[in-house]
Amino acid sequence: MTKNQIAEIAWKDNGVPVATQFDDPYFSLDDGLAETRHVFLDGNDLPARFTPGFHIAELGFGTGLNMLATWQAWHQVGAPKGVRFTSFEAFPMSPADIAKALRSFPELQSAAEPLLQAWTEGRRTFDLGGFTVEVVEGDARHTLAAWPGRADAWFLDGFSPAKNPELWGEGLLAQVGAHTAPSGSFATYTAAGFVRRALDAAGFEVERVPGYGRKRHMSRGTLRP
């Protein structure tokens, strides 16, 4: 897996992008934005936990939908200073594919435009009105270990564990735990047993809770003291 390997995309009739490498959609076939809010924002008790300097990290940037929904929530609660969003992505999408995917979410377009401008220019670190975004390209099994940061909240949003097991292995999730701030949290759409066990081993108190839409359960948790 090499850096800058562009994602190969197929499209559902309703405009949902599907990663052909993993035969898996990037977001819910029903309502991707509602799914993001339920799983990743509510799952991490956001935006209520936003404070100056709060740091969100993510495995799987994809279309940027999770980041944009987080930016919107941040903006709606007064835009606390210094909030950062770092995402790890092995297969970045092309600017044209991101733009096509995000047309389904017109309420996010005010932030999508500067994202697309930065992406087209090849910039992977950019600022959205005080909300700092960094996308780290490459295999997270290598890039996360070298990352100097620690996140207050993690969005674990790789493709299905059955189709993309590399992003759910014990070693990588141990690195997630090691790069989590005290009392930090995670949320993910999956409730797969081996993922929950790996997160437990990584130091999290893991909870299974109702999922979004057709998914009966999801997982969330907080780093143990």
C-alpha positions as YAML, in Angstrom:
chain: A
units: angstrom
residues:
- id: 1
  name: MET
  ca: [0.00, 0.00, 0.00]
- id: 2
  name: THR
  ca: [1.68, 3.19, -1.12]
- id: 3
  name: LYS
  ca: [1.12, 6.77, -0.17]
- id: 4
  name: ASN
  ca: [-1.10, 8.82, -2.49]
- id: 5
  name: GLN
  ca: [-2.81, 5.75, -3.96]
- id: 6
  name: ILE
  ca: [-6.09, 7.28, -5.14]
- id: 7
  name: ALA
  ca: [-9.34, 5.63, -4.12]
- id: 8
  name: GLU
  ca: [-11.23, 3.80, -6.85]
- id: 9
  name: ILE
  ca: [-14.90, 4.77, -6.74]
- id: 10
  name: ALA
  ca: [-18.16, 3.34, -8.05]
- id: 11
  name: TRP
  ca: [-21.47, 5.12, -7.53]
- id: 12
  name: LYS
  ca: [-24.87, 3.99, -6.32]
- id: 13
  name: ASP
  ca: [-27.90, 5.40, -8.11]
- id: 14
  name: ASN
  ca: [-28.60, 7.63, -5.09]
- id: 15
  name: GLY
  ca: [-25.13, 9.22, -5.29]
- id: 16
  name: VAL
  ca: [-23.46, 7.24, -2.52]
- id: 17
  name: PRO
  ca: [-19.81, 6.47, -3.36]
- id: 18
  name: VAL
  ca: [-18.55, 2.89, -2.97]
- id: 19
  name: ALA
  ca: [-14.87, 1.97, -2.58]
- id: 20
  name: THR
  ca: [-14.22, -0.69, -5.18]
- id: 21
  name: GLN
  ca: [-11.13, -1.93, -3.28]
- id: 22
  name: PHE
  ca: [-13.36, -2.92, -0.36]
- id: 23
  name: ASP
  ca: [-16.80, -3.16, -1.99]
- id: 24
  name: ASP
  ca: [-18.17, -0.95, 0.78]
- id: 25
  name: PRO
  ca: [-20.03, 2.40, 0.74]
- id: 26
  name: TYR
  ca: [-18.43, 5.45, 2.32]
- id: 27
  name: PHE
  ca: [-21.52, 6.30, 4.31]
- id: 28
  name: SER
  ca: [-25.07, 5.14, 5.01]
- id: 29
  name: LEU
  ca: [-27.27, 4.44, 2.02]
- id: 30
  name: ASP
  ca: [-30.10, 6.09, 3.97]
- id: 31
  name: ASP
  ca: [-28.62, 9.34, 5.32]
- id: 32
  name: GLY
  ca: [-24.86, 9.67, 5.71]
- id: 33
  name: LEU
  ca: [-24.99, 12.92, 7.65]
- id: 34
  name: ALA
  ca: [-27.50, 11.57, 10.17]
- id: 35
  name: GLU
  ca: [-25.31, 8.49, 10.57]
- id: 36
  name: THR
  ca: [-22.23, 10.63, 11.27]
- id: 37
  name: ARG
  ca: [-24.09, 12.67, 13.86]
- id: 38
  name: HIS
  ca: [-25.41, 9.56, 15.62]
- id: 39
  name: VAL
  ca: [-22.26, 7.47, 15.56]
- id: 40
  name: PHE
  ca: [-19.34, 9.86, 15.77]
- id: 41
  name: LEU
  ca: [-20.70, 13.06, 17.31]
- id: 42
  name: ASP
  ca: [-23.25, 11.62, 19.74]
- id: 43
  name: GLY
  ca: [-20.99, 8.61, 20.32]
- id: 44
  name: ASN
  ca: [-18.25, 10.93, 21.60]
- id: 45
  name: ASP
  ca: [-20.66, 13.30, 23.41]
- id: 46
  name: LEU
  ca: [-19.92, 16.08, 20.95]
- id: 47
  name: PRO
  ca: [-20.21, 19.00, 20.63]
- id: 48
  name: ALA
  ca: [-20.82, 19.25, 24.39]
- id: 49
  name: ARG
  ca: [-17.20, 18.33, 25.17]
- id: 50
  name: PHE
  ca: [-15.63, 20.94, 22.91]
- id: 51
  name: THR
  ca: [-13.21, 23.15, 24.79]
- id: 52
  name: PRO
  ca: [-10.33, 25.30, 23.53]
- id: 53
  name: GLY
  ca: [-7.61, 23.01, 22.20]
- id: 54
  name: PHE
  ca: [-9.85, 19.93, 21.87]
- id: 55
  name: HIS
  ca: [-8.41, 17.42, 19.39]
- id: 56
  name: ILE
  ca: [-10.40, 14.94, 17.29]
- id: 57
  name: ALA
  ca: [-8.63, 12.17, 15.37]
- id: 58
  name: GLU
  ca: [-10.04, 9.79, 12.79]
- id: 59
  name: LEU
  ca: [-9.14, 6.61, 10.97]
- id: 60
  name: GLY
  ca: [-10.53, 6.98, 7.43]
- id: 61
  name: PHE
  ca: [-11.05, 10.51, 6.03]
- id: 62
  name: GLY
  ca: [-13.01, 9.35, 3.00]
- id: 63
  name: THR
  ca: [-15.23, 12.09, 1.59]
- id: 64
  name: GLY
  ca: [-14.55, 14.43, 4.52]
- id: 65
  name: LEU
  ca: [-18.16, 14.09, 5.68]
- id: 66
  name: ASN
  ca: [-17.28, 13.37, 9.32]
- id: 67
  name: MET
  ca: [-14.92, 16.33, 9.43]
- id: 68
  name: LEU
  ca: [-17.49, 18.68, 7.89]
- id: 69
  name: ALA
  ca: [-20.24, 17.54, 10.28]
- id: 70
  name: THR
  ca: [-17.82, 18.12, 13.17]
- id: 71
  name: TRP
  ca: [-16.95, 21.57, 11.83]
- id: 72
  name: GLN
  ca: [-20.66, 22.40, 11.61]
- id: 73
  name: ALA
  ca: [-21.27, 21.27, 15.21]
- id: 74
  name: TRP
  ca: [-18.21, 23.24, 16.37]
- id: 75
  name: HIS
  ca: [-19.44, 26.34, 14.59]
- id: 76
  name: GLN
  ca: [-22.93, 26.00, 16.07]
- id: 77
  name: VAL
  ca: [-21.59, 26.01, 19.66]
- id: 78
  name: GLY
  ca: [-19.58, 29.19, 19.23]
- id: 79
  name: ALA
  ca: [-16.39, 27.92, 17.56]
- id: 80
  name: PRO
  ca: [-14.15, 27.31, 20.61]
- id: 81
  name: LYS
  ca: [-10.57, 28.30, 19.81]
- id: 82
  name: GLY
  ca: [-7.89, 25.84, 18.88]
- id: 83
  name: VAL
  ca: [-10.07, 22.82, 18.03]
- id: 84
  name: ARG
  ca: [-8.20, 20.45, 15.69]
- id: 85
  name: PHE
  ca: [-9.15, 17.51, 13.49]
- id: 86
  name: THR
  ca: [-6.54, 14.98, 12.34]
- id: 87
  name: SER
  ca: [-7.44, 12.15, 9.98]
- id: 88
  name: PHE
  ca: [-5.44, 9.18, 8.68]
- id: 89
  name: GLU
  ca: [-6.22, 8.06, 5.14]
- id: 90
  name: ALA
  ca: [-4.51, 5.42, 2.96]
- id: 91
  name: PHE
  ca: [-6.63, 5.89, -0.17]
- id: 92
  name: PRO
  ca: [-7.44, 9.60, -0.61]
- id: 93
  name: MET
  ca: [-10.31, 10.36, -2.95]
- id: 94
  name: SER
  ca: [-9.85, 12.63, -5.95]
- id: 95
  name: PRO
  ca: [-11.18, 16.20, -5.62]
- id: 96
  name: ALA
  ca: [-13.83, 15.48, -8.25]
- id: 97
  name: ASP
  ca: [-15.11, 12.41, -6.38]
- id: 98
  name: ILE
  ca: [-15.21, 14.28, -3.06]
- id: 99
  name: ALA
  ca: [-17.13, 17.11, -4.69]
- id: 100
  name: LYS
  ca: [-19.62, 14.69, -6.24]
- id: 101
  name: ALA
  ca: [-20.17, 12.87, -2.94]
- id: 102
  name: LEU
  ca: [-20.68, 16.06, -0.94]
- id: 103
  name: ARG
  ca: [-23.35, 17.40, -3.28]
- id: 104
  name: SER
  ca: [-25.75, 15.21, -1.30]
- id: 105
  name: PHE
  ca: [-25.23, 17.50, 1.73]
- id: 106
  name: PRO
  ca: [-25.96, 21.11, 0.70]
- id: 107
  name: GLU
  ca: [-26.00, 22.35, 4.30]
- id: 108
  name: LEU
  ca: [-22.26, 21.59, 4.52]
- id: 109
  name: GLN
  ca: [-21.24, 23.42, 1.34]
- id: 110
  name: SER
  ca: [-19.91, 26.52, 3.11]
- id: 111
  name: ALA
  ca: [-17.13, 24.37, 4.59]
- id: 112
  name: ALA
  ca: [-16.92, 21.95, 1.68]
- id: 113
  name: GLU
  ca: [-15.74, 24.68, -0.70]
- id: 114
  name: PRO
  ca: [-12.51, 25.51, 1.19]
- id: 115
  name: LEU
  ca: [-11.92, 21.77, 1.74]
- id: 116
  name: LEU
  ca: [-12.16, 21.16, -1.99]
- id: 117
  name: GLN
  ca: [-9.93, 24.13, -2.80]
- id: 118
  name: ALA
  ca: [-7.23, 22.86, -0.44]
- id: 119
  name: TRP
  ca: [-7.60, 19.29, -1.71]
- id: 120
  name: THR
  ca: [-7.30, 20.37, -5.33]
- id: 121
  name: GLU
  ca: [-4.16, 22.35, -4.51]
- id: 122
  name: GLY
  ca: [-2.63, 19.32, -2.79]
- id: 123
  name: ARG
  ca: [-2.77, 20.85, 0.68]
- id: 124
  name: ARG
  ca: [-3.55, 18.34, 3.42]
- id: 125
  name: THR
  ca: [-3.33, 20.82, 6.29]
- id: 126
  name: PHE
  ca: [-5.76, 23.72, 6.15]
- id: 127
  name: ASP
  ca: [-7.89, 26.00, 8.30]
- id: 128
  name: LEU
  ca: [-11.67, 26.37, 8.24]
- id: 129
  name: GLY
  ca: [-12.20, 29.63, 10.07]
- id: 130
  name: GLY
  ca: [-10.23, 28.58, 13.15]
- id: 131
  name: PHE
  ca: [-10.94, 24.84, 12.87]
- id: 132
  name: THR
  ca: [-7.61, 23.26, 11.89]
- id: 133
  name: VAL
  ca: [-7.63, 20.14, 9.72]
- id: 134
  name: GLU
  ca: [-4.75, 17.79, 8.93]
- id: 135
  name: VAL
  ca: [-5.05, 14.67, 6.76]
- id: 136
  name: VAL
  ca: [-2.13, 12.26, 7.13]
- id: 137
  name: GLU
  ca: [-1.84, 10.14, 4.00]
- id: 138
  name: GLY
  ca: [-0.49, 6.59, 4.04]
- id: 139
  name: ASP
  ca: [-1.08, 3.31, 5.88]
- id: 140
  name: ALA
  ca: [-2.24, 4.16, 9.42]
- id: 141
  name: ARG
  ca: [-0.43, 1.09, 10.73]
- id: 142
  name: HIS
  ca: [2.75, 3.08, 10.07]
- id: 143
  name: THR
  ca: [1.70, 6.73, 10.18]
- id: 144
  name: LEU
  ca: [-0.17, 6.62, 13.50]
- id: 145
  name: ALA
  ca: [2.80, 5.14, 15.36]
- id: 146
  name: ALA
  ca: [4.90, 8.12, 14.23]
- id: 147
  name: TRP
  ca: [2.23, 10.72, 15.07]
- id: 148
  name: PRO
  ca: [3.20, 12.94, 18.03]
- id: 149
  name: GLY
  ca: [-0.38, 13.89, 18.95]
- id: 150
  name: ARG
  ca: [-2.99, 12.56, 21.37]
- id: 151
  name: ALA
  ca: [-6.69, 12.85, 20.65]
- id: 152
  name: ASP
  ca: [-9.52, 13.69, 23.02]
- id: 153
  name: ALA
  ca: [-11.97, 11.84, 20.75]
- id: 154
  name: TRP
  ca: [-11.50, 9.21, 18.05]
- id: 155
  name: PHE
  ca: [-13.72, 8.49, 15.05]
- id: 156
  name: LEU
  ca: [-12.95, 4.90, 13.99]
- id: 157
  name: ASP
  ca: [-14.41, 4.88, 10.49]
- id: 158
  name: GLY
  ca: [-12.55, 2.37, 8.39]
- id: 159
  name: PHE
  ca: [-14.45, 0.18, 5.95]
- id: 160
  name: SER
  ca: [-16.22, -2.93, 7.26]
- id: 161
  name: PRO
  ca: [-13.95, -5.04, 9.51]
- id: 162
  name: ALA
  ca: [-14.83, -8.04, 7.36]
- id: 163
  name: LYS
  ca: [-13.56, -6.26, 4.23]
- id: 164
  name: ASN
  ca: [-10.83, -4.00, 5.62]
- id: 165
  name: PRO
  ca: [-9.39, -5.95, 8.60]
- id: 166
  name: GLU
  ca: [-6.08, -4.04, 8.43]
- id: 167
  name: LEU
  ca: [-7.71, -0.97, 9.98]
- id: 168
  name: TRP
  ca: [-9.14, -2.93, 12.92]
- id: 169
  name: GLY
  ca: [-6.18, -5.04, 14.04]
- id: 170
  name: GLU
  ca: [-4.93, -5.23, 17.61]
- id: 171
  name: GLY
  ca: [-1.70, -3.44, 16.81]
- id: 172
  name: LEU
  ca: [-3.35, -0.41, 15.24]
- id: 173
  name: LEU
  ca: [-6.03, -0.13, 17.90]
- id: 174
  name: ALA
  ca: [-3.31, -0.34, 20.55]
- id: 175
  name: GLN
  ca: [-1.78, 2.71, 18.87]
- id: 176
  name: VAL
  ca: [-5.18, 4.43, 19.06]
- id: 177
  name: GLY
  ca: [-5.16, 3.84, 22.80]
- id: 178
  name: ALA
  ca: [-1.59, 5.08, 23.11]
- id: 179
  name: HIS
  ca: [-2.51, 8.25, 21.21]
- id: 180
  name: THR
  ca: [-5.56, 9.08, 23.32]
- id: 181
  name: ALA
  ca: [-5.53, 11.81, 25.95]
- id: 182
  name: PRO
  ca: [-6.60, 11.02, 29.55]
- id: 183
  name: SER
  ca: [-10.37, 10.44, 29.67]
- id: 184
  name: GLY
  ca: [-10.42, 10.45, 25.88]
- id: 185
  name: SER
  ca: [-13.09, 8.58, 23.96]
- id: 186
  name: PHE
  ca: [-13.79, 6.66, 20.78]
- id: 187
  name: ALA
  ca: [-16.87, 5.83, 18.75]
- id: 188
  name: THR
  ca: [-17.37, 3.50, 15.80]
- id: 189
  name: TYR
  ca: [-20.26, 2.12, 13.78]
- id: 190
  name: THR
  ca: [-19.07, -1.49, 14.25]
- id: 191
  name: ALA
  ca: [-19.88, -3.78, 17.15]
- id: 192
  name: ALA
  ca: [-17.74, -6.70, 15.89]
- id: 193
  name: GLY
  ca: [-16.53, -8.76, 18.82]
- id: 194
  name: PHE
  ca: [-12.88, -8.83, 17.83]
- id: 195
  name: VAL
  ca: [-12.86, -5.03, 17.45]
- id: 196
  name: ARG
  ca: [-14.41, -4.51, 20.88]
- id: 197
  name: ARG
  ca: [-11.91, -6.94, 22.43]
- id: 198
  name: ALA
  ca: [-8.99, -5.15, 20.77]
- id: 199
  name: LEU
  ca: [-10.24, -1.79, 22.04]
- id: 200
  name: ASP
  ca: [-10.61, -3.22, 25.53]
- id: 201
  name: ALA
  ca: [-7.03, -4.47, 25.33]
- id: 202
  name: ALA
  ca: [-5.98, -0.99, 24.14]
- id: 203
  name: GLY
  ca: [-7.21, 0.48, 27.42]
- id: 204
  name: PHE
  ca: [-10.79, 1.52, 26.73]
- id: 205
  name: GLU
  ca: [-13.91, 0.79, 28.71]
- id: 206
  name: VAL
  ca: [-16.01, -0.43, 25.79]
- id: 207
  name: GLU
  ca: [-19.79, -0.12, 25.56]
- id: 208
  name: ARG
  ca: [-22.15, -1.53, 22.94]
- id: 209
  name: VAL
  ca: [-25.04, 0.84, 22.20]
- id: 210
  name: PRO
  ca: [-27.79, 1.18, 19.57]
- id: 211
  name: GLY
  ca: [-26.48, 1.82, 16.07]
- id: 212
  name: TYR
  ca: [-27.82, 3.94, 13.26]
- id: 213
  name: GLY
  ca: [-30.48, 2.82, 10.80]
- id: 214
  name: ARG
  ca: [-30.09, -0.79, 9.75]
- id: 215
  name: LYS
  ca: [-27.17, -1.37, 12.12]
- id: 216
  name: ARG
  ca: [-28.53, -2.68, 15.41]
- id: 217
  name: HIS
  ca: [-25.43, -1.89, 17.47]
- id: 218
  name: MET
  ca: [-22.33, 0.28, 17.50]
- id: 219
  name: SER
  ca: [-19.47, 0.73, 19.97]
- id: 220
  name: ARG
  ca: [-18.21, 3.61, 22.05]
- id: 221
  name: GLY
  ca: [-15.91, 3.91, 25.01]
- id: 222
  name: THR
  ca: [-13.63, 5.96, 27.25]
- id: 223
  name: LEU
  ca: [-9.96, 5.43, 28.06]
- id: 224
  name: ARG
  ca: [-9.55, 3.87, 31.50]
- id: 225
  name: PRO
  ca: [-7.55, 5.88, 34.07]
...
